[in-house]
Amino acid sequence: MSTAKEIKQLQKAKSKAQISNNLKEEASLCNQLGELLAKNGDFQAAIEEHRQELALSEVLHDVIGCAVANRKIGECYAELGNIEAALKHQRRHLDLARSVSDAAEEQRALATIGRTYLFLHDSDQSRDSLRQAEDAFKKSLAILDGRLEGTVSARELSEMRARLLLNLGFVYDGLKEPQRCSDFIRQSIYISEKNNLLEDLYRANFNLGSIHFRNGQHSLAIRCFEKSKECARKMNDKFSESECFYTIGKVLLNLGDLLAARRSLKKAFCLGSQQPTEREAVKRDLRYAIRGCQLEEAMAAVHNTVSQEALGLAEGLGDLYCKVGCYSRALEAYRTQLSCAEELGKPVRELAVIHVSLAATYSDLRQHDKALEHYRHELKLREGNPKEECETWLNIASCQEEYGVSLEEVDNSYTAALNCAERAAQSKLQRRVLRVWLQAQKRASSAGTDATEARLQELCEAQGCRLEDSDEEEEEEELQNSEPLDSDIQISDSDDDLEGYDKLVTGRRKTGRVREDY
């Protein structure tokens, strides 16, 4: 039955309960409706249902009913990002559970509060949020170990324990304690495996895989995602299975194994995704994989490696590898492009752009010394064009800041950028340099912040604009330079159509990583 039909049926049953004045039944139906609406992402409507459930429970003097309704309202507010309202209702849930000495409900309340603090950490990134979450989860675990034996089923106890251990793993991941994080998640996996808790096993393996992927442990990540995929198959949950295929595809893209990535992403696409945003992400990465395979095949078939064709293919591969985070392969492609361009005798402006691509890629790899080397090569090639020199000095300053060089060196680069902007007689560029410089000084708590801000204020007043106005054009340039993959490949719901993608002709694109030449 579709969600829409199920909602209609529950609403009809709720109307009947209202007509017959069956308050208990109406409260139960409000609870079910709220849960279904929340599952469907309509959290505001879910809150209204749970508010009705709360009001009915109060009339019925049903303390646990009130507690549960508060928990549900709090969960919805957490999903909407209203943490203050979420915690207010969740603490009310905790107080009500304690007032009737309901240990199981108290344990749930503490676990829910812990999860909300994890939500909060996603936005505020504070250790305090993590410590609050840790405290709530540990108190919940203590109730589980000391007061719930014999009061709930063994399976339910295992579920509660597995989820709490996984959540504690998330806490220690946030606290940058990798060993404790791994220990807690592996305990969660052990309990889930032992008790055949497929949903919890799926979640634990998937999250451990995500942590491995983030830490660059690709083979461990794939192993975890494969285990999650098996759980999804056993649960007959095609959306979760699709999520696993998609994430495996992302890992393979990151490794530069485009052919294997294409296979995995194609399976993810054919299985479908629950949310439109997820489906779009699958389509986007499948396009990258298809395009990459086409470019690799075309490059392998090139007979003359010093040709315009080879030059264009090397650029396309470099740009694509950067898009999927495979920076080591991108470097190889850009080096090939540079060598080819030099042998073909390309003009210095074209060589400069390739040096920018190499510099940006080295920055992505946190090899800032090599990035600076290529920016300085670019600077020599830009000589005589103050506008372009200014842009290069801005890139150098940004790279130096990331590299952790002295504030004096960073200031020198921004000074050089400003001098170039003044020589170019570009007022907008001058303002942009001062804005970026000011932000860098604020990050470093520099003593020169006030002077730079005063200089910017003076310039803005002289040119009739406000200090808070933005001169940034990067977003517009990003849109202009974004790759036309959406228009190049039309993905349909048919697997047969997908099989034909390999035959599509690729198109050149401008890189979004490099500024436009002036």
C-alpha positions in Angstrom: 0.0 0.0 0.0 1.3 3.5 -0.9 2.0 6.0 1.9 -0.7 8.3 0.6 -3.3 5.5 0.8 -2.2 4.5 4.2 -2.4 8.1 5.5 -6.0 8.4 4.0 -7.0 5.2 5.8 -5.7 6.4 9.1 -7.4 9.7 8.7 -10.7 8.0 8.0 -10.3 5.8 11.1 -9.4 8.8 13.1 -12.6 10.6 12.0 -14.6 7.5 13.1 -12.9 7.5 16.5 -13.8 11.2 16.9 -17.4 10.6 16.0 -17.7 7.7 18.5 -15.8 9.8 21.1 -13.2 7.0 21.5 -10.3 9.2 22.8 -7.9 6.4 23.4 -8.3 5.1 19.8 -8.0 8.6 18.5 -4.8 9.2 20.4 -3.4 5.9 19.0 -4.3 6.9 15.4 -2.7 10.4 15.9 0.5 8.6 17.0 0.4 6.3 13.9 -0.3 9.2 11.6 2.5 11.3 13.1 5.0 8.5 12.7 3.9 7.9 9.0 4.1 11.6 8.2 7.5 11.9 9.8 8.8 8.9 7.9 7.6 10.6 4.7 9.5 13.8 5.7 6.4 15.9 6.5 7.6 16.8 10.0 5.4 19.9 10.5 2.3 17.9 9.8 3.6 15.1 12.1 4.1 17.6 14.9 0.4 18.6 14.6 -0.7 15.0 14.9 1.5 14.3 17.9 0.3 17.5 19.6 -3.3 16.2 19.2 -2.0 12.9 20.7 -0.5 14.8 23.6 -3.8 16.7 24.3 -5.8 13.5 24.2 -3.4 11.7 26.5 -3.6 14.6 29.0 -7.4 14.3 29.0 -7.0 10.5 29.5 -4.5 11.1 32.3 -2.2 8.8 30.4 1.3 9.8 31.6 3.2 7.4 29.3 1.0 8.5 26.4 2.0 12.1 27.2 5.7 11.1 27.5 5.7 9.3 24.1 3.9 12.2 22.4 6.5 14.6 23.7 9.3 12.3 22.5 7.8 12.2 19.0 7.3 16.0 18.9 10.9 16.4 20.0 12.2 14.0 17.3 10.4 16.0 14.6 11.8 19.3 15.9 15.2 17.8 15.8 14.8 16.8 12.2 13.7 20.4 11.4 16.8 21.7 13.1 15.0 23.3 16.0 17.2 21.8 18.7 15.9 24.0 21.5 12.3 23.0 21.0 13.4 19.4 20.5 15.3 19.2 23.8 12.4 21.0 25.7 10.0 18.2 24.6 12.5 15.4 25.1 13.3 16.6 28.7 9.6 16.6 29.4 9.5 13.0 28.1 12.3 12.2 30.5 10.5 13.9 33.5 7.2 12.1 32.8 9.0 8.7 32.5 10.8 9.2 35.8 7.5 10.4 37.5 6.0 6.9 37.0 9.3 5.0 37.4 9.1 3.6 33.9 12.7 2.5 33.4 12.2 1.5 29.7 10.8 4.9 28.8 13.5 6.7 30.8 16.1 4.8 28.9 14.5 5.8 25.6 14.3 9.4 26.7 18.0 9.6 27.5 18.9 7.9 24.2 16.7 10.4 22.3 18.3 13.3 24.1 21.8 11.9 23.2 20.8 11.7 19.5 19.6 15.3 19.6 22.9 16.5 20.9 24.6 14.6 18.1 22.3 16.5 15.7 23.4 19.7 17.4 27.1 18.8 17.0 26.5 18.6 13.2 25.8 22.3 13.2 27.8 23.7 16.1 30.8 21.3 16.0 31.3 21.8 19.7 32.9 19.3 22.1 30.3 20.3 24.7 27.5 18.9 22.4 29.4 15.6 22.2 30.0 15.4 25.9 26.3 16.0 26.5 25.5 13.2 24.1 28.0 10.9 25.7 26.5 11.6 29.2 23.0 10.9 28.0 24.0 7.7 26.1 26.0 6.3 29.1 23.1 7.0 31.5 20.8 5.2 29.1 23.2 2.3 28.9 23.4 2.1 32.7 19.6 1.8 33.0 19.7 -0.9 30.3 22.4 -2.9 32.2 20.9 -2.4 35.7 17.1 -2.0 35.6 15.7 -3.5 32.4 16.7 -7.2 32.7 13.5 -9.2 32.8 11.2 -6.3 32.1 11.6 -6.3 28.3 12.4 -9.1 25.9 16.0 -10.2 25.3 15.8 -9.1 21.6 14.6 -5.6 22.5 17.4 -5.3 25.1 19.9 -6.3 22.3 18.4 -3.7 19.9 18.7 -1.0 22.6 22.3 -1.9 23.4 23.4 -2.2 19.8 22.0 1.3 19.0 23.5 2.9 22.1 26.9 1.4 21.4 26.7 2.7 17.8 25.7 6.2 19.0 28.6 6.2 21.4 30.8 5.3 18.5 29.6 8.4 16.7 30.4 10.5 19.8 34.0 9.2 19.9 34.3 9.7 16.2 33.4 13.4 16.7 35.8 13.6 19.7 38.6 12.3 17.4 39.2 9.2 19.5 39.4 6.6 16.6 40.2 3.5 18.7 37.2 4.1 21.1 35.0 4.9 18.1 36.0 1.6 16.4 35.6 -0.4 19.6 32.0 0.8 20.2 30.9 0.3 16.6 32.4 -3.2 16.5 30.6 -4.1 19.7 27.4 -2.9 18.1 28.1 -5.0 15.0 28.9 -8.1 17.2 25.5 -7.8 19.1 23.6 -7.2 15.9 25.2 -10.2 14.2 24.7 -12.5 17.2 21.0 -11.5 17.5 20.3 -11.3 13.7 19.3 -7.6 14.1 19.6 -6.8 10.4 18.6 -3.2 10.4 21.0 -2.4 13.2 23.7 -4.5 11.5 23.1 -2.6 8.3 23.4 0.8 10.1 26.6 -0.1 12.0 28.5 -1.5 9.1 27.4 1.4 6.8 28.6 4.0 9.3 31.8 2.2 10.0 32.4 2.0 6.2 31.7 5.8 5.9 34.3 6.4 8.7 36.9 4.2 6.9 36.2 6.0 3.6 36.7 9.4 5.2 40.0 8.2 6.6 41.2 7.0 3.2 40.9 3.3 4.1 39.2 2.3 0.9 39.4 -1.5 1.0 38.0 -1.5 4.6 35.3 0.8 3.6 34.2 -1.4 0.6 34.2 -4.4 2.9 31.8 -2.7 5.3 29.5 -1.5 2.6 29.4 -5.0 1.1 28.3 -6.3 4.5 25.6 -3.6 4.7 24.5 -4.6 1.2 24.0 -8.2 2.3 21.8 -7.0 5.2 19.7 -4.8 2.8 19.2 -7.8 0.5 18.1 -10.0 3.4 15.6 -7.3 4.5 14.4 -7.0 0.9 15.1 -3.2 1.2 16.0 -2.1 -2.3 16.6 1.5 -1.3 19.1 0.6 1.3 20.8 -1.8 -1.2 20.9 1.0 -3.7 22.5 3.2 -1.1 25.3 0.6 -0.6 25.9 0.3 -4.4 26.0 4.1 -4.6 28.5 4.4 -1.8 30.7 1.6 -3.1 30.6 3.4 -6.5 31.8 6.6 -4.8 34.7 4.8 -3.2 35.7 3.3 -6.5 35.5 6.7 -8.2 37.7 8.0 -5.5 40.2 5.2 -6.3 40.0 6.0 -10.0 38.5 2.6 -10.9 35.9 4.1 -13.2 34.8 0.9 -14.9 34.0 -0.8 -11.5 32.4 2.4 -10.3 30.2 2.6 -13.4 28.9 -1.0 -12.7 28.1 -0.3 -9.1 26.5 3.1 -9.8 24.4 1.6 -12.6 23.0 -1.0 -10.1 22.3 1.8 -7.6 20.4 3.7 -10.3 18.4 0.7 -11.4 17.3 -0.1 -7.8 16.2 3.5 -7.3 16.4 5.9 -4.4 13.9 7.0 -1.8 14.6 10.7 -1.9 14.9 12.8 -5.1 18.1 14.4 -3.9 19.6 10.9 -3.5 18.5 9.9 -7.0 20.1 13.0 -8.4 23.4 12.3 -6.6 23.4 8.7 -8.1 22.7 10.1 -11.6 25.5 12.7 -11.2 28.1 10.2 -10.2 27.0 7.7 -12.8 27.5 10.4 -15.4 31.0 11.0 -14.1 31.8 7.3 -14.3 30.4 7.0 -17.8 32.3 10.1 -19.0 35.5 8.9 -17.4 35.3 5.5 -19.0 34.8 7.2 -22.4 37.7 9.5 -21.9 40.0 6.7 -20.8 39.1 4.5 -23.8 39.6 7.5 -26.1 43.0 8.3 -24.6 44.1 4.6 -24.9 43.1 4.7 -28.6 45.1 7.9 -29.4 48.0 7.1 -31.7 49.8 10.5 -31.6 50.3 11.4 -28.0 51.5 14.9 -29.0 48.4 16.2 -30.6 45.4 18.5 -30.0 43.3 15.4 -29.4 45.6 14.0 -26.7 45.8 17.5 -25.1 42.0 17.8 -24.9 41.6 14.3 -23.5 44.2 14.8 -20.8 42.5 18.0 -19.7 39.1 16.3 -19.6 40.5 13.4 -17.6 42.2 15.7 -15.1 39.1 17.7 -14.6 36.9 14.6 -14.2 39.3 12.9 -11.7 39.2 16.1 -9.6 35.4 16.0 -9.6 35.5 12.5 -8.1 38.3 13.2 -5.7 40.9 11.0 -7.4 43.6 13.7 -7.2 46.6 11.4 -7.8 45.2 10.4 -11.2 44.3 14.0 -11.9 48.0 15.0 -11.4 49.0 12.4 -13.9 46.5 13.7 -16.4 47.5 17.4 -15.9 51.2 16.6 -16.2 50.5 14.8 -19.5 48.5 17.9 -20.6 51.3 20.2 -19.7 54.0 18.1 -21.4 51.8 17.9 -24.5 51.1 21.6 -24.5 54.8 22.5 -24.2 55.7 20.2 -27.1 52.9 21.6 -29.2 54.2 25.1 -28.5 51.0 26.4 -27.0 50.9 30.1 -25.9 51.9 31.0 -22.4 48.3 31.8 -21.4 47.3 28.1 -22.0 50.3 26.9 -20.1 49.4 29.2 -17.2 46.0 27.6 -16.9 47.5 24.1 -16.7 49.8 25.2 -13.9 46.7 26.5 -12.0 45.1 23.1 -12.4 48.2 21.4 -11.1 48.5 23.9 -8.2 44.9 23.4 -7.2 45.2 19.6 -7.3 48.3 19.7 -5.2 46.4 21.9 -2.7 43.6 19.3 -2.6 46.3 16.7 -1.7 47.6 19.1 1.0 51.0 19.3 -0.8 51.1 23.0 -0.5 54.8 23.4 -1.3 54.3 21.9 -4.7 51.1 23.9 -5.2 53.0 27.1 -4.5 55.7 26.0 -7.0 53.1 25.8 -9.8 51.4 29.1 -8.8 54.9 30.8 -9.1 55.3 29.2 -12.5 51.9 30.6 -13.4 52.9 34.0 -12.1 55.9 34.2 -14.5 53.6 33.3 -17.4 51.1 36.0 -16.4 53.7 38.7 -16.3 52.6 41.9 -17.8 48.9 41.4 -17.1 48.2 43.0 -13.7 44.7 41.7 -13.5 45.8 38.1 -14.0 48.8 38.5 -11.7 46.4 39.8 -9.0 44.4 36.6 -9.2 47.5 34.5 -9.0 48.7 36.4 -5.9 45.3 35.7 -4.3 45.7 32.0 -4.9 49.3 32.1 -3.5 48.1 33.9 -0.4 45.3 31.4 0.2 47.7 28.5 -0.3 50.2 30.0 2.1 47.5 30.4 4.7 46.5 26.8 4.4 50.2 25.8 4.5 50.6 27.6 7.8 53.4 30.0 6.7 54.0 33.2 8.7 51.4 35.9 8.7 54.0 38.3 7.3 54.4 36.2 4.2 50.7 36.0 3.7 50.3 39.7 4.1 53.1 40.2 1.6 51.2 38.2 -1.0 48.0 40.1 -0.3 49.9 43.4 -0.7 51.3 42.2 -4.0 47.7 41.3 -5.1 46.4 44.7 -4.1 49.3 46.4 -6.0 48.4 44.5 -9.1 44.7 45.4 -8.7 45.6 49.0 -8.4 47.9 48.8 -11.5 45.0 47.2 -13.4 42.7 50.1 -12.3 40.1 47.6 -11.3 38.1 49.0 -8.4 35.9 45.9 -7.9 39.1 43.8 -7.9 40.7 46.1 -5.3 37.7 45.7 -3.0 37.7 41.9 -3.4 41.4 41.7 -2.5 40.8 43.8 0.6 37.7 41.7 1.6 39.6 38.4 1.3 42.7 39.9 3.0 40.5 41.1 5.9 38.9 37.7 6.4 42.4 36.1 6.5 43.5 38.6 9.1 40.5 38.0 11.2 41.1 34.2 11.1 44.7 34.9 12.3 43.7 37.5 14.8 46.1 39.9 13.1 46.9 43.3 14.5 46.5 44.7 11.0 42.7 43.9 10.8 41.6 47.4 11.8 43.8 49.1 9.2 42.6 46.8 6.4 39.0 47.3 7.4 39.4 51.1 7.4 41.1 50.9 4.0 38.2 48.9 2.6 35.7 51.2 4.2 37.4 54.2 2.6 37.5 52.6 -0.8 33.8 51.6 -0.6 32.8 55.1 0.4 34.9 56.6 -2.5 33.2 54.3 -5.0 29.7 54.7 -3.6 29.1 51.1 -2.3 28.5 49.6 1.1 31.1 47.6 3.1 28.7 44.7 3.4 28.1 44.4 -0.3 29.8 41.4 -1.9 31.9 41.7 -5.0 32.4 38.0 -5.3 31.7 36.5 -8.7 32.9 33.0 -8.0 29.4 31.5 -7.8 28.4 33.0 -11.1 31.7 31.8 -12.7 31.2 28.3 -11.1 27.8 28.1 -12.8 29.1 29.3 -16.1 32.0 26.9 -16.0 30.2 23.9 -14.6 30.4 20.8 -16.7 27.5 20.1 -19.0 27.2 16.5 -17.9 23.4 16.9 -17.3 22.8 17.7 -20.9 25.3 15.3 -22.3 23.7 12.1 -20.9 20.0 11.5 -20.6 19.5 8.8 -18.0 16.2 6.9 -18.3 14.7 4.3 -16.0 15.6 1.5 -18.5 18.7 -0.6 -17.9 18.9 -1.2 -21.7 19.2 2.6 -22.2 22.0 2.6 -19.6 23.9 -0.1 -21.6 24.0 2.3 -24.5 25.7 5.1 -22.7 29.1 3.8 -23.5 28.6 4.7 -27.1 27.8 8.4 -26.4 30.2 11.0 -27.6 32.0 13.0 -25.0 32.2 16.8 -25.0 34.9 19.1 -23.9 34.3 21.3 -20.9 35.9 24.3 -19.2 37.2 23.5 -15.8 35.4 25.0 -12.8 38.6 24.8 -10.8 40.4 27.5 -12.9 39.3 31.1 -13.2 38.5 32.3 -16.7 41.2 34.1 -18.6 40.8 37.8 -19.0 
